[in-house]
Amino acid sequence: MSSLLSLRQMQCFVTVAEELHFRRAAERLHMTQPPLSQRIQAMERDLGVELFKRRGHQVELTEAGRLLFKEARATLTQAERVRQVAHRAERFCGRHSRQLRSGTDRCARCRKQSR
């Protein structure tokens, strides 16, 4: 079993769960259906649970899928918040991130505000 799920895997899962249709989900994700199906199957293998019941073209969430859907959606929402905070921080003090990459401490503006 894989130790971590990627955000991309979660996004694929959430999109299929919202659409309950692999082709429409693939279109939303700007990919083709076979790789999407493969990602979902790999995710099911890694987790050791079936997330969807597939009956021809019909797709529905299993109980495990319903539980994971709620958590995956919350995780994606939180990841988006983290991305937004990072962008706000960069706009607030663009030099700060460059200084951190070069191994120096916070910029003067940030040091002054933390006092």
C-alpha positions as CSV (number, residue, x, y, z in Angstrom):
1,M,0.0,0.0,0.0
2,S,1.3,3.5,-0.9
3,S,1.8,5.7,2.1
4,L,0.5,8.9,0.5
5,L,-2.1,10.0,-1.9
6,S,-1.2,12.9,-4.2
7,L,-3.5,15.9,-4.5
8,R,-3.8,15.0,-8.2
9,Q,-5.2,11.6,-7.3
10,M,-7.6,13.2,-4.8
11,Q,-8.7,15.7,-7.5
12,C,-9.3,12.9,-9.9
13,F,-11.3,10.9,-7.3
14,V,-13.4,13.9,-6.3
15,T,-14.2,14.9,-9.9
16,V,-15.4,11.3,-10.7
17,A,-17.4,11.3,-7.5
18,E,-19.0,14.6,-8.4
19,E,-19.8,13.6,-12.0
20,L,-20.5,9.9,-11.4
21,H,-19.3,9.5,-14.9
22,F,-15.7,8.9,-16.0
23,R,-15.9,10.5,-19.4
24,R,-17.4,13.8,-18.1
25,A,-14.9,13.8,-15.2
26,A,-12.0,13.3,-17.6
27,E,-13.3,16.2,-19.7
28,R,-13.4,18.4,-16.6
29,L,-9.8,17.3,-15.7
30,H,-8.6,18.0,-19.3
31,M,-7.5,14.4,-19.8
32,T,-8.7,11.3,-21.5
33,Q,-10.8,8.6,-19.8
34,P,-8.4,5.7,-19.8
35,P,-5.7,7.4,-17.8
36,L,-8.3,8.6,-15.3
37,S,-9.7,5.1,-14.9
38,Q,-6.2,3.8,-14.4
39,R,-5.5,6.5,-11.7
40,I,-8.7,5.6,-9.8
41,Q,-7.9,1.9,-10.1
42,A,-4.4,2.5,-8.7
43,M,-5.9,4.6,-5.9
44,E,-8.2,1.7,-5.0
45,R,-5.3,-0.7,-5.1
46,D,-3.2,1.5,-2.9
47,L,-6.0,2.0,-0.4
48,G,-7.2,-1.6,-0.5
49,V,-10.8,-0.5,-1.0
50,E,-13.3,-0.2,-3.8
51,L,-14.3,3.4,-4.2
52,F,-16.9,3.0,-7.0
53,K,-19.4,0.4,-8.1
54,R,-19.2,0.2,-11.8
55,R,-22.2,-1.2,-13.7
56,G,-21.6,-0.6,-17.4
57,H,-21.7,3.2,-17.8
58,Q,-23.3,3.7,-14.4
59,V,-21.0,4.7,-11.6
60,E,-21.9,5.1,-7.9
61,L,-19.8,5.6,-4.8
62,T,-19.4,2.7,-2.4
63,E,-19.6,3.4,1.4
64,A,-15.8,3.7,1.5
65,G,-16.0,6.1,-1.5
66,R,-18.6,8.3,0.3
67,L,-16.4,8.6,3.4
68,L,-13.3,9.3,1.4
69,F,-15.1,11.8,-0.8
70,K,-15.9,14.0,2.2
71,E,-12.3,13.9,3.4
72,A,-10.7,14.3,0.0
73,R,-12.8,17.3,-0.7
74,A,-11.8,18.9,2.6
75,T,-8.1,18.1,1.9
76,L,-8.3,19.8,-1.5
77,T,-10.0,22.8,0.0
78,Q,-7.2,23.1,2.6
79,A,-4.5,22.7,0.0
80,E,-6.1,25.5,-2.0
81,R,-6.0,27.7,1.2
82,V,-2.3,26.9,1.6
83,R,-1.6,27.9,-2.0
84,Q,-3.6,31.2,-1.5
85,V,-1.7,32.0,1.7
86,A,1.6,31.4,0.0
87,H,0.7,33.7,-2.8
88,R,-0.5,36.4,-0.4
89,A,2.8,36.1,1.6
90,E,4.8,36.4,-1.6
91,R,2.9,39.5,-2.7
92,F,3.2,41.0,0.9
93,C,6.9,40.4,1.0
94,G,8.4,39.1,-2.2
95,R,11.9,39.5,-1.1
96,H,11.3,37.3,1.9
97,S,11.0,34.0,0.0
98,R,14.1,34.9,-2.1
99,Q,16.1,35.5,1.1
100,L,14.9,32.2,2.6
101,R,16.0,30.3,-0.5
102,S,19.4,31.9,-0.3
103,G,19.7,30.9,3.4
104,T,19.4,34.3,5.0
105,D,17.0,35.2,7.7
106,R,13.8,37.2,7.3
107,C,13.9,40.5,5.5
108,A,14.0,43.7,7.6
109,R,10.3,44.5,7.0
110,C,9.4,41.1,8.5
111,R,11.8,41.3,11.4
112,K,10.4,44.8,12.2
113,Q,6.8,43.5,12.2
114,S,7.5,40.6,14.5
115,R,8.7,42.7,17.3
